[in-house]
Amino acid sequence: MAQCEVCGNEYYLAFQVVTAGVTHTFDCFECAIHKLAPICDHCGCKILGHGIEARGSFYCCAHCAHAEGSTEIVDNAEHASPI
């Protein structure tokens, strides 16, 4: 059995995630998210989807990117400016 590096639980169905060449062991996705998910530079929430990268920062949505001054970011085509 493997031990989760976040909660310490030993679990026979533990799994490993390799990111940036480092192997991590978890017993559930919740622990993997807690350890590996990036954090929105505006609101502080964990970014579980694609998120947005702008000016070297990560955001969970266009609203947070806008609040930090990245006005060119849109959430969907309806909000995009025509070219």
N, C-alpha and C positions, 0 to 999 in steps of 0.2 A: 504494500500500500504506500501511496505517496502522501506527503503532507502539504497542505495549502500554505503558501507563504504569507497570506494575509491573515487568516483566522487560526491557522495551526491545526485544523481538523485533518485527521488521517482518514482517507477515503479511497476505496478500491476503484472508483470511477473518476479519480482526479485526472486532469488533463494538463497538457503543457502548451504554452504559447511562446513562440520565438519571435522577438521583435528587436530590431537593430543588433542582431547577433547574440542577444541574451535570452536564455530560456527561463521561463517562469512557470511555476506549477500552482494550479488552483483547483479547488473542489467544486466551484460553481461559477457561473458567469457574473454574478453579483460581485464576487471577490476580484475577478479579472477586471471588471469595469472600475472598481474602486482603485485598483493599482495602476491600470494602464490608460484609462480614458483621459484625454486632454481636458483642461478646464477652461471655460469661457473667460477671456480676459476682461469682460465687462461685468457679467452677472455672477460669475463663479460657479455655474452649474457644470456638471460633467457633460461632455459632448459625446453623445452616443451614436449620432448619425455622421454624415459627411462633414458637417460644420462648414465654416468659412475661414479662410486664411486671408488676411489683408494687412499690408504693411508690417509683416513679421509677427502678427498676433493672430490668435485663434478665437473664433466666436461661434456661439451655438446657432445664431440666426442673423439675418440682415438687420433686424432691429438693434441688436447689440453692436453690430459693426457700425451702423449709422450713429449710434450714441457715442462712439469713439472717433467719429470723423470720417469714416469710409463711406461716403455718400454714393459711390458708384455701384455698390453691392445691392442686388435684388434677390428676393426669395423665389420669384416665379416670373414667367414671361409677361404676365398681365401688368406687372409693375415696371417692366423694362422700358427704357427710353427708346423711341424709334431711331434707327441709324440714319 
